[in-house]
Amino acid sequence: MEAFRNPIILTSITIYMFLCIGVGLWALRRTKSTHDFFMAGKTLGVWVTAFAVFSTTLSGFGFVGGPGLVYSMGMSSFWMVVVAIMGFNISFVLLGKRLRLFADLGNFVSLPDVVYKRYGSNTTRFLLAFAIVIGVIGYLATQILAMSIVLKDILNASQYFEHVTLLSAMIISCSILLFYSVTGGIIASVYTDMVQGGIMIVAALLVFITVIFTFDNGLLEMTQIVYQDDREAIGPWGTLGMFGSLSWLLLFGLGGAGQPHVITKFMMNKNIGDAKHILPISIMGYVFSGLLWVGIGLAMRALVINGMHPALESPDQAASQFLQHYAHPLLAGIVFAGLFAAIMSTAEAFLSIGTAAIMHDIPEAIGRKIKKPLMTARVTTVVLTLLAAVFAIYSGDLIAMIGAMSWGVFAAAVVPVVTLGLNWKRATAQAANYAILSSLIVHFTIKFMKWQMPYNIDIGAFTLILSLTIFVGISLFSKPPILDPAVERVMDM
């Protein structure tokens, strides 16, 4: 079977691509309005929502970027992947029921719609929508780059496609993504999540077993090899150091409750009480799938150090190289197909919230109406994909680091205004506006000026603390807001 390894992998991915086309065409028939396109019509059951939540959290960021981060930084990224479970718990406790109740106050299609209802401010709606667009471009770039790197590695392993470049792989990836997204909207995304989530749970366990048996003494031997090469990498803080790792604990723990592509799923539930059932399923799926993040990265670093595998051109190749060379061909094909499914559905989730922000939230905030909204939504999807692809080409960062940047943008803008604001009546629109604006200005000033944060503290963690401080401080020193009676009733529940 080893002789047919590459054909098996390519066949698995090709079958999946046709499946995506089929899902897109099926979803096209169910997508009759912008509400269907962005919110799936509040028709999702427990299992569909649960799998969509954990799949969207991992995707290309976790399945490709995560192993690359372990390969390059050692144990530092444990403080991303492990503490993200805290984010699940915080978001479900504070928003699982609350967002669904707010969604029933109107025919909302986006998170900024909810924010407008809560604060009664178009400025707040505009600023949150703007922050979402900025974060979407970066996070969507991670999905496109992950898909392109994996596709390039797979194609290059075949004698017929050995000269395919990253740019060519990106054009193929974007073309498939656009067809899938433009036709189906969020409906295509969440139902694909259901299928690929199940695949990835089983496949992750099998891949982790493969990782263990790559070396005679399993994980112990791998850690010893890495330890002998770089003691710091295998230590509790990795090469990032204590303060940098702890800043990731804050960002990926508390910040996990501020990821719009995840928490908007709470607005799509069929039943308000489903949140308590969705949480344990999501955590279970995330834990099993997270084994890929840790296992592959550690194994590939040990293999390269031990001279058993050539050094990688980029750490982001860790996942694709391991699956191509060390996993059973059928397992590799299934995992690659599932990986593409995760990337596609997550990219669609980002496109949905980004498109809603551009053609619905921002126009609503400035008093404009979009003609032919469904067609405009599909055109906007194309534009966002192209912008993200350009950013992916020229960013020069690792996949996980681009993802971490966007995670930080989302966290600093959404955690105070949404996660805290929907649970605290004292919060004011003025506080929300200053929190969002200050976090964006500070984050991108530091980023573009290339200032080095002390002790490797993550910019996103710093801006999250800043925005929370501003939000709470201004709210406490401002006149208490007068809430809409309907909003007050929801917040009392």
N, C-alpha and C positions, 0 to 999 in steps of 0.2 A: 504493500500500500504506500510505502514511502516514495516509490517512484512516481506516484500520482498525487503527491502532496499538493503541489501548486494547482493542478486542475481541480482537485476536490475543493480547495479553498475558493478558487474563482467561481466554481459552479454554485457553491453555497451562497456567495455574495450576489451572483447573477439572479438566482432564484429569489433572494430577498428583494433585489431591486424591482423585479416584476411584481412582487407582493406589495411593495410601496405604491407602485402605479395603480394596482388594483384597489388598495385602501383609499388612495386619493380620488379615484373615480367613484367609489362607493360613497365616500364622504361628500363629494360634490353634489350628489343627489339629495343628501340630508342637509346641506347648507343653503338655506333659503333667505337668510338675513344676516346682518352684521352681528346680531346677538348670537346666532348659531356659530358664526365664523370665529368669534372671540371667546364665547362662554359655553359653547356646547349645549345651550338651552336649559341649563340646570337639570340635566337628565342622568348624571353619572351615579352609579351605584358604589358600594363600599370598595369592592375589589378593584374596579377600574380607577377610582380616585387614589386608593392606597398605592397601587403600582405606579401611577402617574407621578405621585409625590416623590417617591424614592428614586425613580428612574430619572426624573428631571434634575434631582440633586446631584447625581453622579455623572452620567453621560460621558462625553469626551473629556471633560475636566477630570473626572475620576478614573475612567478606564484607560485613558492614554496619558493625560497629564500627571496623574497620581503616581504611577510606576516610574515615570521620568523624574519626578521630584525625589522619590526614594533613592533612585539610582544616583542622582547628583548630590543630594543633601543628607542622605541617611535617615535617621529617625525623626528629623524635624517635622516631617509632614504627618507624623502620628497625631500632632496637635491640630491638624486640620480634620483628618478623617474620623478620629475617635470622638472628638468633642462635638462634631456635627450632630450627633445623637441628642445632645443637649438642645440644639436648635430645633429639632423635631418636637421635643417635649414642650419647649417654651411656646413655639408657634401654635401647637395644638391646644394647649391650655388657654392661651390668651386670645387666639384668633379662630380656632376651629369652629366654634359655635358663633362667635361674635360676627365674623365676616359674612357668614351665611344669613344671619338675621338682618344685617345691613343690606344684603343683596335683595331681600324681600321688600325693602322700602321703595324700590323703584326698578325700572327695567335697565339696570346697570350692566355695562359691558366691560368695565375696567376698574382697577383699583383707584385711580384718580376720581372716578365717579363717586365712589364711597367716601373719599376724602372730602370732596365738595359737599356732600350731604352732611358730613360730620362737622365741618368747620364753616360752611356757607361762604367760602372764599374762592373766587376764580383764580386769584393769585396763587393760592396754595395748590390748586388743581394744576395750574400751568407749570409751577416749579417742580412738582412731583413728576409730571409727565415728561418734562425736560430731563430730569435726572434718570428716569427710566430709559429714555432714548439713548443717553450717553452710556449707561451700563449695558444696554442690550447690544450695542455695536461691539463693545469689547468682548462680552460673553459669547455672542454669536460668532465672533472671530475665532474663539477657542474651539467651537464645534466644527467650523469649516476647516481650520488648520488640522485638527485631530483626524478628521475624515480624510483629508488630502494626504497626510503623512502615511496613514495606514494603507490607503489605496495605492500610493506610490510604491511602498515597500512590497506590497503583494504583486503588483504588476511587474516591478523590476525583477522579481524572482522568476518570471517566465521569460523564456528566450524570445518570445514574440513581442514583449513590451518592456524589454530591459532598458530602453532609452527614454522611457516616459519621465518627464520632469515634474517637479512639485507643482508648477504652474498649470501644466496640463491636467494633473490629477485634481487640482482645485477647480478647474473649469468643469470637469466631469461631475465632481461632487456638487457644485453649486447648481448645475443644470438639473440634477435629480432632485435636490432639495427644493428648488423653485417649483418644479412640477408638483411635487408632493404637498408643498405648503400652499401654493396659490389655489389649487383645486379644493383641498379639504379643510384648511383652517385648523382650528384647535380640535375639531372632531377627529380628524385623521391622527393627530398627535396622541390624544389620550387613549384611543383604542389600540394604536401601535404599542404604546407603553404597556398595555395589559399583556400583549403577546411577548414582547421582548423582555419584560420584567421577569416573567416566569422562566424564560430561556436563560437569562443571566444568573438567576439564583442557582439553578442546577449546574450550569456551566462553570460558575465561579467556584463551587465546591470541587468539581472535577479538576479544574485548573490548579487549585490550591494543592490538591493531592499530587498532581504532576510536579508542582514546584517542590514539594517535600521530597519526592523521590528523584529529583534531579541530582542530588548528592546522596552518598551512601548514608550519612548521618543526619540527613534532613536539615531542618532549620538551625540546629546547633552548629553544624559544620559551616553553613552559610554565614552565620553571625561571626563565627571564629575567623573566617577568611577576611571578612570586612573589617573586623576588629584589628587584626594584625596589620592591615593596610592603613587604616585610619581609625584610631580609637574614638575620636570625637564623633565620627559618623554614626557609630553604633551606640553611643551614649544616649541618655534620656532626652537631651536637647538637640541632638544631631549637630550639623555644622552651623546651624543658624544661631545657636546660643540660647540661653535661658530666657532673656527678655523678648527676643524675637519669637520664640516658641509660645511663650505665655500671651503675646499679643495675638497670635493665631488662635489660642484658646478663646480669648474674648471675641475675636472677629467671627470665628466659625461656630462658636457656641451661641452667644447672644445674637450675633449677626445672622445666624441661620433663620431667625424669626423675621427677617427683613428682606427675604428674597421674593420679589413679586411673581416670578415664574412658578414658584412653589405655592405661595399662600393664596394666589388667585384661584387655585384648584378648589379651595374651601367654598368658593362662591358657586361652584358648579354641582355640588351635591344634590341628589334627589331629595334627601331627607336631612333636616337640621341635626338630628341626633346621631348621624352617622360618624361624626368625628371620633367618638370614643372607640369605635371599632376600626377606624382607618389607621389610627396611631400605631397600635402594636404590629399590624401587618406591614406598614411602611418601615418601621424600625427593623423588623425581621429581614425584609428584603434588602435594606441598606447594609446591615451587618454582613450578610452572606456575600453580597456583591462587593463590599469593601475589601474582602480577602484578596481580590485581584490587585487592588491598589498596593497593598503591602507586599504580598508574596512575589509578584513578578518583578517589582523594582529591586527587592533584596536579592532575588535569584540572579538577575542579569548582572548586577554589580559584582556578585561573587564569581560568576562565570567569566566575566571579563578580567577580573583581578587574577584569577587562577589560570588565565591563558587558554581557557576552553572555548572562548568566543572572541572574535575581533572587537576592538573598541568601537563603540557606537559613534556615528557622526554627530548625533544629537541625542540627549537623554530621552527625548520624546519618542524615540524608536524602541524603547525598552519593551513595551507591550507587544508590538507587532513582530519584533525579532524573536522574542521568546515563543510566541504562539507558532510562528512559522518553522522554527527549528527544533523545538523541544516538546510541544504538545502533540498528541495523536492527531493525524490529519482531519479526521471527522470532527473531533472536538474543536480543533482550530477553526475549521469552517463554520461550525455552529457559533463559536464565540465571536468570530469576525462578523457574521451576519447579525448577531445580537448587538454587537458594538455599533454597527452601522444603524441599527434600529434605534438604539439609545441616542445616538448623535442626531439622527433625523428628527425624532420626536421632540427632543429637547430644543433643537434649533427652531422647530416650529413653535414651541411654547414661547421662545424669545421673540420670534417674529410676530406672534399674535399680540403680545403686550406692547412691543415697540410700535407696531402698526396702529394699534388702538390709540396709543399716545399721540402719534403724529396726525392721524386723520380724524380722530374723534375728540380726544381730550384737549389738545391745544386749540383747535378751532372752537370748541365749546367755551373754553376759557376766555377767548377774545371775542366771543359773540358772533362767530361765523358758522354757517352750515355747509356741509359737504354734499354736493350733488352726486348722485349715483354712488352711495357709500360702499356698497359691496365691491363694485369695480375699482373704486379708489383704494380700497383696502388691499386688493390684489396687486395693484400697481405699486403701492407703497411697500409691499412685501418684497418685490423685485429690487427696488431701490435700496432698501435696508440690507439685503443680502449682498449687493454689489459693494456697498460701503464697508461692510464687515470683511468681505474678501480682501479688499485693498488694505484694510488695517492689518489683517492677518499676515499679508505678504511683507509689509514694511515695519511691523512692530519690533521684530528681532528678539522677542522674549520667549521663554518656555511657555508651553500651553497652560500649565498650572499657574504660572505667575500672571499671565493675562487674565485668567479666570479669577484669581485672587484679587486683582485690581478691581474688576467689575463687581465682585462680591462685596468689596469694601464700599464702592459707590452706592450700591443698593442698600447695604446695611445702614450707612450713615444717614441716608435720606428717608428710609422706610421705618426703621425700628422706632425712632422717637415719634414720628408723625402718625404712623398707623398702629404699630404694636402697642405702644404706650398710649397714644392719643385716643384710640377706640375704647380704652379701658379707664381713662382718667378724665372726668368731666371738667376739671380745672384747666386742661390744656387749651391754649388759644391759637387762633389762626396766625397771629403775629409771631408767636413763638415757633410755629411750624415753618413759616416762611423764612425766618432768620436761620433756623436749624438747617434746612435744606440748602439754602444759598451759601451759607458759610462753609458747610462741608464740601460742596462742589469747588468753591474758590480755593480753599486751603489744599484739598486733595490734588487738584491739577496744577496749582502753583508749585507744590513740592515736586510733583511728577515731572513737569516740563522744565523746571529749573534744575532738575537732577540733583536736588539736595539729598544728602544721605541722612536718614533718620538715625539717631543715636541707638547703639546696642541692637541694631537690626530690627527695631520695632516696626511693624507693618503700618504703612500710611493709613490703610483702611481702619485699623484698630484705633489709631490716634484721632481720625476724623469722626469715628463713631462716638468716642468719649466726648469730643468737642461738641458735636451736634446734640447729644443727650444733655450735656451741661447747659447749653444755650436754651434748649427747649424747656427744660424744667425751670431754669432760672427766670426766663422771661414770663413763663406762665404764672409762676408764683408771685411775681412783682407786677402783674397786669391785673386789670379789672376782670373778675370772673365772667366768662362768656354766657350769653343767653342762648340756650340750646333749643333747637327745634323740638317740640313735644314728642314727635315720633322717634327722634334720635335719643331723647332722654329715656323713653320707655325701653328701647332696645338696650341701652347701656345699663339699665336697672335689672335686666333679666340675668 
